[in-house]
Amino acid sequence: MEAAVQALDLNAMNAALAETPFAGRITLFPAITSTNTHAMAEGDAGAAHGSVYVAEEQTGGRGRGAHAWASPPGSGLYVSVLLRPQMAPGDALWISLAAGLAVRHAVEEMTTLQADLRWPNDLMLGKKKFCGILTEMHAEATRVRHVVVGIGINVLQMAFPEGLDAMATSLQIETGLQWSRQDLLVALLQALDREMSALGDAMRMDAAKQSILERIERASSWVRGKRVRVDEGAGFAGVTDGLNAQGFLQVRTQDGIRTVLSGGVREDDGGR
C-alpha cells in the first residue's frame, strides 16, 4: 500500500524561506488551469517580485510551444515564480538557464540523482525527461517588466499516459522512494534565490553568466559533442558545439556553425 501523499504546508514553507523574497508570497491552489497563465496575469496586475504560485493539479499545464505538461493531482511539483529582474530583455535566457541549474542542485541535494540538462529547458535522467521549465516574459524595448519561470517536476508519478511512458520518468521511479514535494520546493526556491541574487547584481552579473556557462558544460551531455535535431524553422541536424557567450546553443552542421535561438533540441537517431 502506498504512503499517503503529503499535503503542502504553507506555514512551514514560509518559515523555511524566511531569508528569501519568496516568504509570505506563496499561493497554493488545489487545482488550476495553468500556474504560468495565472502568474503572467498577476504580473500584469502588479504582483510583487518573488510571488510563487503552486498547484496540486493543473488541468491545462503548458510546456514550450503547443506542448502540454501532464499534471495529475498530488504527484508532481507544479510551480510558477514571478520575477522582476533589473535586466534587458536580451538577458532573459540566463534566467531559464539559472532555473535549470537550481532544479538540478535541489534534486541532487535531496536525492543524490545528477540530472542531465538538455538546453534550454529540460532535465533528464538517462534518456527520460522528469522536469520541464517554461519561461515567459513581458518586456518593453529596453527593460523586462516581469518574467515567470514555470517549473514542472515529476516527483511521485509511477506511471504515465500512453505515448509519454517511453520518454518520461519521475524521481520515485528512478529511486524507488517517495520524496517530499515540499522539501524539494523549498530547496528549489532557495537555489533559485542564490542564482537570481547573482544575476540581478550589476557588479556580479558577468561573473554569474560565466559561472552558469561553466556549470552547464559540466552538467550537460547535450551541449557538446551530441548529434541532435533542432526544431527551429525548417529544422536542421548537426553536432552540438557548446554555448556561446550569450548562452545560446551552437550546432555544427554541414554548412557551418548555427546558433539555436529558440528551437527544441532532441537526439538525432537518424544520423542525418
C-alpha positions in Angstrom: 0.0 0.0 0.0 1.4 3.4 -1.0 2.1 6.0 1.7 -0.3 9.0 1.8 0.9 11.9 -0.3 2.0 14.8 2.0 0.0 18.0 1.5 2.0 21.2 1.1 2.2 23.2 4.3 2.3 26.9 3.6 3.4 28.0 7.1 6.3 25.6 7.1 7.4 26.7 3.7 7.3 30.4 4.6 9.4 29.7 7.7 12.0 27.8 5.7 12.2 30.6 3.1 12.3 33.4 5.6 15.6 34.7 4.2 14.3 34.8 0.6 12.0 37.1 -1.3 9.5 34.2 -1.6 8.5 34.1 2.1 4.9 35.3 2.6 4.3 35.3 -1.2 3.4 31.7 -1.9 -0.1 31.0 -3.1 -1.4 27.4 -3.1 -4.1 26.1 -5.4 -5.9 22.7 -5.1 -6.3 22.9 -8.9 -5.7 25.5 -11.6 -5.7 25.5 -15.4 -2.0 26.7 -15.5 0.2 28.3 -12.9 2.1 30.1 -15.6 -1.1 31.6 -17.1 -2.2 32.8 -13.7 1.3 34.2 -12.8 1.6 36.1 -16.0 -1.8 37.7 -15.4 -0.8 38.5 -11.8 2.4 40.1 -13.1 0.4 42.4 -15.4 -1.8 43.3 -12.4 1.3 44.4 -10.3 2.1 41.3 -8.2 5.3 41.6 -6.3 8.7 40.2 -7.2 9.1 36.8 -5.6 5.4 35.8 -5.9 5.1 32.0 -6.1 2.1 30.1 -7.4 1.9 26.4 -6.6 -0.8 23.9 -7.7 -1.6 20.4 -6.5 -3.0 19.8 -10.0 -3.0 21.6 -13.4 -5.8 20.9 -15.8 -4.1 22.8 -18.7 -0.4 22.7 -17.8 1.7 24.1 -20.6 5.2 23.3 -22.0 7.1 25.1 -24.7 5.2 25.7 -28.0 2.0 23.8 -28.2 3.1 21.0 -25.8 1.1 20.2 -22.7 2.5 19.2 -19.4 0.7 16.3 -17.7 0.0 17.5 -14.1 -2.0 14.9 -12.2 -3.1 15.7 -8.6 -0.6 15.3 -5.8 2.1 13.7 -7.9 4.3 16.4 -9.1 5.6 19.9 -8.3 3.8 22.5 -10.4 5.1 25.9 -9.6 5.5 29.3 -11.3 7.7 32.1 -9.9 7.2 35.7 -10.7 10.4 37.8 -11.0 11.0 41.4 -11.7 14.7 41.4 -12.6 16.7 44.6 -13.4 17.9 43.4 -16.8 17.4 43.9 -20.5 15.1 41.6 -22.5 18.1 40.1 -24.3 19.4 38.7 -21.0 16.2 36.8 -20.1 17.7 33.4 -21.4 20.0 33.5 -18.4 17.0 33.2 -16.1 15.9 30.0 -17.8 19.4 28.5 -17.7 19.8 29.5 -14.0 16.5 27.9 -13.2 17.7 24.6 -14.7 20.8 24.7 -12.6 18.6 25.5 -9.5 16.4 22.5 -10.1 19.4 20.3 -10.7 21.0 21.4 -7.4 17.8 20.9 -5.4 17.2 17.4 -6.9 20.8 16.3 -6.3 20.8 17.7 -2.7 17.7 15.8 -1.9 18.0 12.5 -3.8 21.7 12.4 -4.9 20.5 12.0 -8.5 22.5 14.0 -11.0 20.2 15.3 -13.7 21.4 15.9 -17.3 20.5 19.4 -18.6 19.1 19.4 -22.2 19.3 23.0 -23.4 17.5 25.2 -22.8 14.7 23.9 -20.5 14.6 20.2 -19.9 16.1 18.0 -17.2 16.7 14.3 -17.9 17.5 11.2 -16.0 19.1 8.9 -18.6 17.1 9.3 -21.8 13.8 10.3 -20.0 12.6 13.7 -19.0 11.4 14.4 -15.5 11.4 18.2 -15.4 10.4 21.0 -17.8 10.9 24.7 -17.5 8.8 27.3 -19.3 10.0 30.9 -19.0 7.7 33.7 -20.2 8.2 37.4 -20.2 6.5 40.7 -20.7 9.0 43.4 -21.6 9.5 46.9 -23.0 12.1 47.7 -25.6 14.9 48.1 -23.0 13.7 46.5 -19.8 12.0 43.4 -18.5 8.7 44.2 -16.8 8.3 40.7 -15.4 9.4 37.1 -16.0 7.5 34.0 -15.0 9.5 30.8 -14.5 7.2 27.8 -14.7 8.7 24.5 -13.4 7.1 21.1 -13.6 8.8 18.2 -11.8 7.6 14.6 -11.9 8.1 13.6 -8.3 5.8 10.8 -7.2 4.3 9.5 -10.5 4.6 5.8 -11.0 3.0 5.6 -14.5 2.5 8.0 -17.4 -0.2 8.2 -20.2 0.4 6.2 -23.3 2.8 8.0 -25.5 4.6 9.6 -22.6 5.8 6.4 -20.9 8.7 5.9 -23.2 10.0 9.4 -22.7 9.1 10.5 -19.1 10.2 9.4 -15.7 9.9 10.6 -12.1 12.1 10.8 -9.0 10.1 7.9 -7.4 10.5 5.7 -10.5 14.2 6.4 -10.6 14.9 5.8 -6.9 12.0 3.6 -5.6 11.4 6.1 -2.9 8.8 8.7 -2.1 10.1 12.2 -1.8 8.7 15.3 -0.1 7.4 17.7 -2.7 7.5 20.4 0.0 11.2 19.9 0.8 12.0 19.9 -2.9 10.1 23.1 -3.4 12.0 24.8 -0.6 15.4 23.6 -1.8 14.5 24.7 -5.3 13.4 28.2 -4.3 16.5 28.6 -2.1 18.7 27.7 -5.0 16.8 30.0 -7.4 17.2 32.8 -5.0 21.0 32.3 -5.0 21.1 32.2 -8.8 19.0 35.3 -9.2 20.8 37.3 -6.5 24.0 36.9 -8.6 22.3 37.6 -11.9 20.4 40.6 -10.6 23.5 42.3 -9.2 25.1 44.5 -11.9 28.5 44.1 -10.2 28.3 40.3 -10.3 26.3 39.7 -13.5 29.2 39.0 -15.8 30.7 36.6 -13.3 27.3 34.9 -12.8 26.9 34.4 -16.5 30.3 32.8 -16.8 29.6 30.6 -13.9 26.3 29.4 -15.5 28.1 28.6 -18.7 30.8 26.6 -16.9 28.4 24.7 -14.8 26.1 23.8 -17.7 29.1 22.5 -19.6 29.9 20.2 -16.6 26.3 19.2 -16.0 25.1 18.5 -19.6 25.8 15.8 -22.1 23.8 17.8 -24.6 25.8 21.0 -25.2 28.9 19.5 -26.7 29.5 16.5 -29.0 25.9 15.2 -29.3 24.2 14.7 -32.6 20.9 16.5 -32.4 18.0 17.6 -34.5 16.7 21.2 -33.9 13.1 22.0 -34.3 13.6 25.6 -35.5 12.4 26.9 -38.8 12.5 24.1 -41.3 14.6 22.1 -38.8 18.2 21.0 -39.1 20.7 18.5 -37.7 24.2 18.6 -36.5 26.6 18.1 -33.6 26.4 20.4 -30.6 29.5 22.6 -30.1 28.9 24.3 -26.8 27.2 27.5 -25.7 28.2 31.0 -27.0 28.8 33.9 -24.7 25.1 34.8 -24.7 24.1 31.3 -23.5 22.7 30.1 -26.9 23.5 26.6 -28.2 25.9 26.2 -31.1 25.4 23.4 -33.5 28.0 22.4 -36.1 26.3 21.5 -39.4 27.5 20.7 -42.9 27.0 24.4 -43.7 28.9 25.6 -40.6 28.0 26.7 -37.1 24.4 27.6 -36.5 23.1 29.3 -33.3 19.9 27.8 -31.8 17.8 30.7 -30.6 14.6 29.1 -29.5 14.1 25.7 -31.1 13.7 22.5 -29.2 16.6 20.1 -29.3 16.3 16.3 -29.4 18.7 13.5 -30.1 19.1 12.7 -33.8 18.8 9.0 -34.1 18.5 9.2 -37.9 22.2 10.2 -38.3 21.3 13.0 -40.7 
